[in-house]
């Protein structure tokens, strides 16, 4: 596997943990380095690490906070 890919996998906790549980991705990435981008996309969707997911979580937290503050008045 490409050393840059290995370093990236070890530096990101979700990537490494998922590969430990689903080692078939290692074979896929070894065969075609371009599949690493597919792996990253898959992990971001699975663990909700996309920017849109983060914004949704933030808006939900703001909504809860506004409800709590409006109920305290």
Residue pairs with C-beta under 8 A, 6 or more apart in sequence:
1 26
1 29
1 30
2 33
5 29
5 33
5 36
8 15
9 15
9 16
9 19
10 16
14 43
14 47
14 49
15 39
15 40
15 43
18 25
18 43
18 46
19 25
19 26
25 39
28 35
28 39
29 35
29 36
29 39
43 49
44 50
48 54
48 57
